[in-house]
Amino acid sequence: MQDKFKSTAADTKPWGGRFSEATDAFVEAFTASVEFDQRLAPYDIAGSIAHATMLAKVDVLTEDERDIIIKGLKSIEEEIKLGQFNWSISLEDVHMNIEARLTDSIGITGKKLHTGRSRNDQVATDIRLFLREEIDQISAEINRLQEGLLVLAEREADTIMPGFTHLQTAQPVTFGHHLLAWFEMLSRDYERLQDCRKRVNIMPLGAAALAGTTYPIDREYTAKLLGFDGVCQNSLDAVSDRDFAIEFTASCSLIMTHLSRFSEELVLWASAQFDFVDLPDRFCTGSSIMPQKKNPDVPELVRGKMGRVVGHLMSLITLMKSQPLAYNKDNQEDKEPIFDTIDTVKNCLRAYADMVPAIEPKRDSMKEAAKRGFSTATDLADYLVKKGVAFRDSHEIVGKAVRFGLDSGKDLSEMSLQELQNFSSTIQQDVFDVLTLEGSVAARDHLGGTAPKQVRAAVIRSREKLKAR
C-alpha cells in the first residue's frame, strides 16, 4: 500500500500532495509571479511576523516556536536586503519562496507558520501594506511639489500674464495666481489619496482561502500589530476584491492628468512662440542635429506617461469585471500595473518638485502678451455697467470698440478718451484706471481672485494647509 503514496516531483511544491506529476516547465514559468512580486517581500515578512505573534497569543504556536520563526524571518529579510536570497521560479511566488527558505533555515517549525492562513489572504494583506506605505511616499512628493509652487507663486504675485480660454487671450491674470490653480488641483489629489488610504488600511488576514479558519485566531490583535485601522468584515470579499487598488490607480490617474495639463502649459510657455518661461537646463535636452534647440523633455515625458497610468487603471478594472467570488488566478495580474503606476507617479512628481521652484518666468514677454488680444475688454464692459449701462448694451459697445482696435491696430488702453467716447458718452477719464493691466488684476480683489494682494493671502493660507497635514 505504501507504494501508492511514493514521492513524486510534485511533492516539491507545498501544495504537491494532491498531484501525481510535476508541473510542466513552461506552465511553471508562465504561472510564476516571483520575478515581480518579490518586491512585496518586506511586507510579506512583516505580515508573517505579526501572524506568528498572534498564533502564539492564542496558543496555536508556543512562544519558543514564535521566537524561532521570527528570528528566521528577520534573517531572511537581511538576506534579501543584501541581495543574497536565491529566488526560485519553481516556488512560484514571494510567499512560497520565503516559506521554503524559512523551513530550510529553522526546520519543521517553519512549516507551522502558515497555520490559519492562505496565500489568498496573505497576498491581499501584503498589497495593502505595500500600498499604504507608497501612498504616504506619493503624498510626501505632492507636498514637496506644492511647497515649490508656493515659493514661485509668492515670488511672482505681481507678474502679469494673459489668462486664456480656448487658448485665446481672455483676461489678464497674475502668474502667481495661475500657479496657485495647480496647487489647488494637487490639494484635491492629496485628499483623494488620503481618503483612499482609509479603505486600503483594512486587514484581510484571517480570511484564509475564502471562508475563514477553524483556528481561534485574533484578527483584531494582528491588525493592531500591523497598524491597520480595522479588519475586512467578510472573508469572501477580503480575498477577492481589488477595488482598493483600482481606487488608488484612479487617484493616480487624476494626479497624472493634472501633471499632463501642467506639462502642456510648460511646453507651450517654453516655446519661442510664447516665450513665457525658461526651464532649467538640467531638466532639458538638446537636439542631435539642431544646435540651437533646448527641448522640454521632462514635461513632454510626464505628459506622455499619463497614458501609461490610465492604461493601468483600465487594466485593473477589466481584470476585476468578470471574476466570480472568491479568489481567482486572474488577480496575479494586479501587481505589475500597481507597481508601475507607483513608480511612474513618484518619478513624475519628483521631477516636478525638483523643477518647479527653478522655473524662470520671462516677465516682460508675459506682460507684452497680455497687452495683445484686448484682455481688458471685460473690464471696460464692467466699467460701463457700474455707470448704469445694461450689461448686454455694454457688451455691444465694447465689441464695437474692439472692432475699431483691430482695424486701427490699437489696444483699448491705447485709444484716446475721444475715440472711446465715439462708442459711448458714458466713458470718462477714469476709464483708464481699469484699462491698464495692473488696474485689471488689482480690481479682482476678492477671495479666489487674481489680485496680487489675494495671491499673497492665498499663499499664506496654503502654507497653513500644508503645515496641518
C-alpha positions in Angstrom: 0.0 0.0 0.0 2.8 2.4 0.8 3.9 2.4 -2.9 0.7 4.2 -3.8 2.0 7.2 -1.9 5.6 7.3 -3.0 7.2 10.6 -3.5 6.8 12.4 -6.9 8.2 15.5 -8.4 5.0 17.3 -7.5 5.8 16.8 -3.8 8.5 19.5 -4.1 5.6 22.1 -4.1 4.0 23.0 -0.8 0.7 22.0 -2.4 2.0 19.0 -4.2 0.4 16.2 -2.2 -2.7 16.1 -4.4 -0.8 15.9 -7.7 0.7 12.9 -9.4 3.1 14.6 -11.8 5.3 17.7 -11.9 4.1 21.0 -13.3 5.0 21.5 -17.0 8.2 23.6 -17.2 6.5 26.2 -19.4 3.4 26.3 -17.2 5.6 26.7 -14.2 7.3 29.7 -15.7 4.1 31.1 -17.2 2.2 31.0 -13.9 5.0 32.2 -11.6 5.0 35.7 -10.3 8.2 35.7 -8.2 10.1 37.8 -10.8 7.9 40.8 -9.9 6.1 40.1 -6.7 9.4 39.7 -4.7 9.0 43.4 -4.3 6.4 42.6 -1.7 9.0 40.7 0.4 9.3 43.2 3.3 5.6 43.4 3.7 5.2 39.6 3.4 7.7 39.2 6.2 6.1 41.8 8.4 2.7 40.1 7.9 4.2 36.7 8.8 5.8 38.1 11.9 2.5 39.5 13.1 0.7 36.3 12.2 3.2 34.2 14.1 2.9 36.6 17.1 -0.9 36.2 17.0 -0.7 32.4 16.7 1.4 32.3 19.9 -1.0 34.6 21.7 -3.9 32.2 21.0 -1.7 29.1 21.8 -1.6 27.7 18.3 2.2 28.2 18.5 4.4 28.0 21.5 6.4 31.1 22.5 9.6 29.3 21.6 8.2 28.4 18.1 7.1 32.0 17.6 10.6 33.3 18.6 12.3 30.8 16.3 10.1 31.8 13.4 10.5 35.5 13.9 14.3 35.2 14.2 14.3 33.1 11.0 12.1 35.6 9.1 14.4 38.5 10.2 17.4 36.6 8.9 15.7 36.1 5.6 14.8 39.8 5.4 18.5 40.6 5.9 19.5 38.1 3.1 17.0 39.8 0.8 18.3 43.3 1.6 21.9 42.2 0.9 20.9 40.6 -2.4 21.9 37.1 -1.1 18.5 35.5 -1.4 18.0 32.8 -4.0 14.6 33.4 -5.7 13.2 30.3 -7.4 10.6 30.3 -10.1 9.7 26.7 -9.2 8.4 28.1 -5.9 6.0 30.4 -7.8 5.8 33.5 -5.7 7.3 35.6 -3.0 5.3 33.8 -0.3 6.4 30.3 -1.0 10.0 31.3 -1.6 10.2 32.9 1.8 8.3 30.0 3.5 10.6 27.4 1.8 13.7 29.3 2.9 12.3 29.6 6.4 11.8 25.8 6.6 15.3 25.2 5.2 16.6 27.5 7.9 14.7 26.5 11.0 13.3 23.1 10.2 9.8 21.8 10.8 8.8 24.8 12.9 8.9 26.8 9.6 6.1 24.6 8.3 3.8 25.8 11.2 3.9 29.5 10.1 1.1 29.0 7.5 -1.3 27.7 10.0 -4.6 29.5 9.8 -3.9 31.5 6.7 -3.8 31.1 2.9 -1.8 32.7 0.2 -5.1 34.4 -0.8 -5.4 36.5 2.4 -1.6 36.7 2.6 -1.1 38.4 -0.7 -4.1 40.7 -0.2 -2.5 41.8 3.1 0.9 42.3 1.5 -0.5 44.5 -1.2 -2.4 46.7 1.3 0.7 47.1 3.5 2.7 48.0 0.4 0.1 50.5 -1.0 -0.3 52.1 2.4 3.4 52.9 2.5 3.5 54.0 -1.1 0.5 56.3 -0.6 2.5 58.0 2.1 5.5 58.4 -0.1 3.5 59.8 -3.0 1.7 62.2 -0.7 5.1 63.5 0.5 6.1 64.2 -3.1 2.8 66.1 -3.7 3.6 68.1 -0.6 7.1 68.9 -1.9 5.7 70.0 -5.3 3.1 72.2 -3.6 5.7 73.8 -1.5 7.7 74.6 -4.7 4.6 76.1 -6.3 4.0 78.4 -3.3 7.6 79.6 -3.4 7.2 80.5 -7.1 3.6 81.9 -6.7 4.7 84.2 -3.9 7.7 85.5 -5.8 5.5 86.1 -8.9 2.4 87.6 -7.2 2.7 90.8 -9.2 3.8 89.2 -12.5 1.1 89.8 -15.2 0.4 87.3 -17.9 -2.6 86.6 -20.2 -5.2 84.3 -18.9 -6.7 82.1 -21.7 -9.9 80.4 -22.6 -10.0 78.3 -25.8 -6.2 79.2 -25.8 -7.3 82.7 -26.8 -6.4 85.7 -24.7 -9.2 86.3 -22.3 -8.3 88.4 -19.3 -5.0 89.4 -17.6 -4.1 87.3 -14.5 -1.0 87.1 -12.4 1.5 84.3 -12.8 1.3 83.7 -9.1 -2.5 83.2 -9.4 -2.1 80.8 -12.2 0.4 78.7 -10.3 -2.0 78.5 -7.3 -4.5 76.8 -9.6 -2.1 73.9 -9.8 -1.7 74.0 -6.1 -5.5 73.5 -5.7 -5.6 70.6 -8.1 -2.8 68.9 -6.3 -4.6 69.5 -3.0 -7.5 67.5 -4.2 -5.2 64.8 -5.5 -3.6 64.7 -2.0 -7.1 64.5 -0.4 -8.2 61.7 -2.7 -5.1 59.7 -1.7 -5.8 60.2 2.0 -9.4 59.1 1.5 -8.3 56.1 -0.5 -5.8 55.2 2.2 -8.6 54.7 4.7 -10.0 51.9 2.6 -6.6 50.4 1.8 -5.8 50.2 5.5 -8.2 47.4 6.4 -6.7 44.0 7.0 -7.8 40.8 5.0 -5.6 38.5 7.0 -7.6 35.8 8.7 -10.0 35.3 5.8 -7.7 32.4 4.8 -8.6 30.9 1.4 -12.1 32.3 1.3 -14.2 31.1 4.3 -12.1 31.9 7.3 -10.3 29.3 9.5 -11.2 26.9 12.3 -8.3 28.1 14.4 -9.0 30.5 17.3 -7.3 33.5 15.6 -7.4 37.0 16.9 -7.7 39.2 13.8 -8.0 42.5 15.7 -4.8 41.8 17.5 -3.0 41.1 14.2 -4.4 44.2 12.7 -3.1 46.3 15.6 0.3 44.8 15.3 0.4 45.7 11.6 -1.1 49.2 12.1 -4.4 48.5 10.3 -7.4 50.6 11.2 -9.7 47.5 11.2 -10.3 44.1 9.6 -12.3 43.1 6.5 -15.7 42.0 7.7 -16.4 39.3 5.1 -13.9 36.6 4.2 -15.1 36.2 0.6 -14.8 39.9 -0.1 -11.4 40.2 1.8 -9.5 37.8 -0.6 -11.3 38.5 -3.9 -11.7 42.2 -4.5 -9.0 44.7 -5.6 -11.3 47.7 -5.6 -8.9 49.5 -3.2 -6.1 49.1 -5.8 -8.4 50.3 -8.6 -9.3 53.3 -6.5 -5.7 54.0 -5.8 -4.8 53.8 -9.6 -7.8 56.1 -10.4 -6.4 58.7 -7.9 -3.0 58.3 -9.6 -4.6 58.8 -13.0 -6.0 62.1 -11.8 -2.6 63.1 -10.5 -1.1 62.3 -13.9 -3.9 64.1 -15.7 -3.1 67.3 -13.7 0.6 66.9 -14.3 0.0 66.3 -18.0 -2.0 69.5 -18.2 0.7 71.4 -16.4 3.2 69.8 -18.8 1.3 71.0 -21.8 1.4 74.6 -20.5 5.1 74.4 -19.8 5.8 73.0 -23.2 3.9 75.9 -24.8 5.3 78.5 -22.5 8.9 77.4 -23.1 8.4 77.7 -26.9 9.7 80.6 -28.9 6.2 81.5 -29.9 5.1 82.0 -26.2 8.5 82.7 -24.6 6.9 82.9 -21.1 9.3 80.8 -19.1 12.8 79.4 -19.2 13.2 75.9 -17.9 16.4 74.9 -16.1 18.9 73.4 -18.4 19.3 70.3 -16.2 15.6 69.4 -17.0 16.0 69.8 -20.7 18.0 68.1 -23.6 19.3 69.3 -26.9 19.0 68.1 -30.5 21.4 65.7 -32.2 21.2 67.8 -35.4 20.0 71.3 -34.5 22.4 73.0 -32.1 20.0 75.8 -31.1 17.4 73.5 -29.7 16.5 73.2 -26.0 13.8 70.6 -25.7 11.5 70.5 -22.6 11.9 66.7 -22.3 10.8 66.4 -18.7 7.3 68.0 -19.2 6.9 66.1 -22.5 7.8 62.8 -21.0 5.5 63.4 -18.0 2.7 64.3 -20.4 3.3 61.0 -22.2 3.4 58.9 -19.1 -0.1 60.0 -18.2 -1.4 57.5 -20.8 0.6 54.7 -19.2 -1.1 55.2 -15.8 -4.6 55.5 -17.2 -3.8 52.3 -19.1 -3.1 50.5 -15.9 -6.4 51.8 -14.5 -8.2 50.3 -17.4 -6.3 47.0 -17.0 -7.2 46.7 -13.3 -10.9 47.5 -14.0 -11.0 44.9 -16.8 -9.2 42.4 -14.6 -11.9 42.5 -11.9 -15.0 42.9 -14.0 -15.9 39.2 -14.7 -14.4 37.4 -11.7 -16.8 35.3 -9.6 -16.2 35.1 -5.9 -13.8 34.4 -4.4 -10.1 34.4 -5.4 -9.0 33.7 -8.9 -5.6 33.4 -10.5 -6.5 36.5 -12.6 -5.5 38.5 -9.6 -1.9 37.7 -10.1 -2.1 40.3 -12.9 -2.9 43.1 -10.4 0.7 43.6 -9.3 2.6 44.8 -12.3 0.1 47.6 -13.1 0.2 48.7 -9.4 3.9 48.6 -9.3 4.4 50.6 -12.5 1.7 53.1 -11.5 3.6 53.8 -8.3 7.0 54.1 -9.9 5.6 56.4 -12.7 3.7 58.7 -10.4 6.5 59.0 -7.9 9.1 59.7 -10.5 6.9 62.3 -12.3 6.2 64.1 -9.0 9.8 64.0 -8.0 10.9 65.6 -11.3 8.3 68.3 -11.0 9.0 69.0 -7.3 12.7 69.5 -8.3 12.0 71.5 -11.4 9.2 73.9 -10.5 11.0 76.2 -8.0 13.8 76.7 -10.6 11.4 77.9 -13.4 12.3 81.4 -14.5 9.4 83.4 -15.8 10.1 85.9 -18.6 8.1 88.7 -17.1 8.4 91.2 -20.0 7.2 88.6 -22.5 4.3 87.7 -20.4 3.2 91.3 -19.9 3.6 92.1 -23.6 1.4 89.1 -24.5 -1.2 90.2 -22.0 -1.4 93.5 -23.9 -2.4 91.7 -27.1 -5.9 90.3 -27.6 -7.8 93.1 -25.8 -7.6 91.3 -22.5 -9.1 94.3 -20.6 -12.3 94.3 -22.7 -14.4 92.8 -19.9 -13.1 95.5 -17.6 -14.4 98.1 -19.9 -17.8 96.3 -20.0 -17.9 96.1 -16.2 -17.0 99.8 -16.1 -20.0 100.7 -18.2 -22.3 98.5 -16.2 -21.2 100.3 -13.0 -22.0 103.6 -14.7 -25.6 102.4 -15.3 -25.4 100.8 -18.8 -27.2 97.5 -19.1 -24.7 94.6 -19.5 -25.9 93.5 -22.9 -25.6 97.1 -24.2 -22.2 97.4 -22.7 -21.2 94.2 -24.3 -22.1 95.5 -27.7 -20.4 98.8 -27.1 -17.1 97.1 -26.1 -17.4 94.8 -29.1 -17.5 97.8 -31.4 -14.5 99.3 -29.7 -12.6 96.1 -30.1 -13.5 96.1 -33.8 -12.1 99.6 -34.1 -9.0 98.4 -32.3 -8.5 95.6 -34.7 -8.8 97.9 -37.7 -6.6 100.6 -36.2 -4.0 98.3 -34.5 -4.7 99.8 -31.1 -5.3 98.2 -27.8 -8.2 99.6 -25.7 -5.7 101.2 -23.3 -4.0 102.9 -26.2 -7.1 104.6 -27.5 -7.8 108.2 -26.6 -10.7 109.2 -24.5 -12.3 110.8 -27.6 -12.0 107.6 -29.5 -13.6 105.6 -26.7 -16.4 108.2 -26.4 -17.3 107.6 -30.0 -18.8 104.3 -28.7 -20.4 105.7 -25.5 -20.6 109.1 -24.0 -20.7 107.4 -20.6 -17.0 106.7 -20.8 -14.9 109.3 -18.8 -11.3 109.8 -18.0 -11.4 107.4 -15.0 -11.8 104.6 -17.6 -8.0 104.3 -17.9 -7.8 103.2 -14.3 -9.4 99.9 -15.3 -8.0 99.5 -18.8 -4.4 99.1 -17.6 -3.2 95.5 -16.9 -2.3 96.5 -13.4 -5.7 98.0 -12.8 -7.4 95.0 -14.2 -5.7 92.4 -12.0 -5.9 94.7 -8.9 -9.6 95.1 -9.3 -10.2 91.3 -8.8 -9.6 91.8 -5.1 -11.7 89.1 -3.5 -11.2 85.6 -2.2 -10.0 83.5 -5.1 -9.3 86.5 -7.3 -6.1 87.2 -9.2 -5.2 90.5 -7.4 -1.6 90.4 -6.1 -3.0 91.0 -2.6 -5.2 88.0 -2.9 -2.4 85.8 -4.3 -0.2 86.6 -1.2 -3.1 85.9 1.1 -3.7 82.6 -0.7 -0.1 81.6 -0.3 -0.3 82.2 3.5 -3.5 80.1 3.7 -2.0 77.3 1.6 1.2 77.1 3.7 -1.1 76.7 6.8 -2.9 73.9 5.0 0.4 72.1 4.3 1.5 72.5 7.9 -1.8 71.0 9.1 -1.2 67.7 7.2 
